[in-house]
Amino acid sequence: MKIDLHKKNYLKALLLISLASPALGLCGEVGTALKADTLRLTPFADAKTVGSLNKNDAVDILAKKGAWLQVKTKKSTGWVRLLSVKRGGVSSSNQVKGLADVASGRAGTGKVVSTTGIRGLSAEELKTAQFNETEMKKLESYTLTPKDGQKFATAGGLTTTPLAYFKGAQ
């Protein structure tokens, strides 16, 4: 596989940016406590308690380490579990932008994102994987009709928000 020099330099730059971005992306970021939690001296569940966080407290995010965020509140500074803090803020006037971010794939920028992936499969196992009709039929059995989807949305109190079509990347 040949990669021209321009693409190779681009890939190197992208790699450097991606390695630096976790630290750079948090500088000066604000957040809100999603729930009451304990602030710890170090990013470990058994670390000494240095303060507490109340639901809806405003925080300044100072650093990230694994599943922990170092935050500063009005009263103290400490480490809290990542999922206890909503990074950034979305006001009710910003709902359409939030929906647009989801639709455009930009929702993860500066916000807590959880992902899953394939674990425990080797490259060889993936290469030799075989089509399984029984499993495909099982998967297809989970398909719902638009009417079922509407029924679910109504039961959950979801509302329709019309959005303009997105223009393709130029």
C-alpha positions in Angstrom: 0.0 0.0 0.0 1.5 3.3 -1.1 0.9 6.5 0.9 2.1 9.7 -0.7 4.2 12.1 1.3 1.4 14.7 1.7 -0.9 12.0 3.2 1.9 10.7 5.4 2.6 14.1 6.9 -1.2 14.7 7.3 -1.5 11.4 9.2 1.5 12.3 11.4 0.0 15.7 12.3 -3.4 14.1 13.0 -1.7 11.6 15.3 0.1 14.3 17.2 -3.1 16.4 17.5 -5.0 13.4 18.8 -2.4 12.6 21.4 -2.4 16.1 22.6 -6.1 16.8 22.4 -7.2 15.1 25.6 -5.1 17.4 27.7 -5.7 20.5 25.5 -9.4 19.9 25.1 -10.1 20.2 28.9 -8.3 23.4 29.6 -10.8 26.0 30.9 -13.8 23.7 30.2 -16.8 24.1 32.4 -19.3 21.5 33.5 -22.3 20.8 35.7 -22.6 18.0 38.3 -25.2 15.5 37.2 -25.5 14.0 40.7 -24.1 14.4 44.2 -20.7 12.8 44.5 -17.5 12.8 46.5 -14.4 14.7 45.5 -11.3 12.6 46.0 -7.6 13.6 46.5 -6.5 11.3 43.7 -8.5 9.5 40.9 -9.2 6.4 42.8 -12.4 5.2 44.5 -10.6 4.5 47.8 -8.7 7.9 47.8 -9.1 10.4 50.7 -12.2 12.5 50.5 -11.4 16.3 50.0 -14.9 17.6 49.4 -18.3 17.0 47.9 -20.2 17.8 44.8 -23.9 18.6 44.8 -26.3 18.0 41.9 -26.2 21.0 39.5 -23.0 22.5 41.0 -21.0 24.4 38.4 -17.4 23.1 38.0 -14.2 24.0 36.2 -12.7 20.9 34.6 -8.9 20.9 35.1 -7.8 17.5 33.9 -8.9 14.0 32.9 -7.4 10.7 33.8 -9.1 7.5 32.8 -12.6 7.6 34.0 -12.0 10.5 36.3 -12.1 14.3 36.0 -10.3 16.7 38.2 -12.7 19.6 38.9 -12.7 22.8 40.9 -15.8 23.9 42.7 -16.4 27.1 44.7 -15.4 25.2 47.8 -12.7 22.7 46.8 -10.7 20.9 44.1 -10.7 17.2 43.6 -11.3 14.1 41.4 -14.7 12.9 40.6 -16.0 10.1 38.3 -16.4 11.2 34.7 -20.0 10.2 34.5 -20.9 12.5 37.4 -20.2 15.6 35.4 -21.8 16.9 32.2 -19.1 18.8 30.3 -20.2 22.0 28.6 -23.8 23.2 28.8 -26.8 23.1 26.6 -29.5 25.6 27.2 -33.1 25.1 26.2 -32.5 27.7 23.4 -29.8 25.5 22.1 -31.8 22.3 21.6 -31.8 22.5 17.8 -28.0 22.9 17.8 -27.8 19.8 20.0 -29.9 17.9 17.6 -27.9 19.1 14.6 -24.7 18.0 16.4 -26.1 14.5 16.8 -27.2 14.3 13.2 -23.9 15.6 11.9 -21.7 13.4 14.1 -20.3 16.3 16.1 -22.2 15.6 19.3 -19.1 14.1 21.0 -17.0 17.3 20.8 -16.4 18.5 24.3 -19.1 16.3 25.8 -19.0 13.0 27.6 -19.2 10.2 25.1 -19.4 6.5 25.8 -18.4 4.0 23.2 -18.3 0.2 22.8 -16.4 -2.0 20.5 -15.4 -5.5 19.6 -13.1 -7.0 22.2 -11.4 -10.4 22.3 -11.5 -11.0 18.5 -8.2 -11.4 16.7 -7.7 -10.0 13.2 -7.6 -13.7 12.0 -11.0 -14.4 13.6 -12.5 -11.3 12.0 -11.1 -12.4 8.6 -12.5 -15.9 8.8 -16.0 -14.8 10.1 -18.9 -16.5 8.3 -22.4 -15.3 7.5 -24.9 -16.8 10.0 -28.4 -16.7 8.6 -30.1 -17.7 11.9 -28.5 -14.8 13.7 -29.4 -12.4 10.9 -33.0 -13.5 11.1 -32.9 -13.0 14.9 -31.5 -9.5 14.3 -34.2 -8.7 11.8 -36.9 -9.9 14.2 -36.1 -6.8 16.3 -37.2 -4.5 13.5 -40.1 -2.2 14.5 -42.6 -0.4 12.3 -42.8 3.4 12.1 -46.1 3.1 14.0 -44.3 1.2 16.8 -41.7 4.0 16.9 -44.3 6.7 17.1 -46.1 4.8 19.9 -42.8 4.5 21.8 -42.0 8.2 21.3 -45.4 9.3 22.5 -45.2 7.1 25.6 -41.8 8.6 26.4 -43.1 12.2 26.0 -40.7 12.8 23.0 -41.6 15.7 20.6 -40.8 16.3 17.0 -38.2 19.0 16.2 -38.0 19.7 12.4 -34.5 20.3 11.0 -33.4 21.6 7.7 -31.5 19.1 5.5 -27.7 19.2 6.0 -25.6 20.3 3.1 -22.9 17.8 2.1 -19.3 18.6 2.9 -17.7 20.7 0.3 
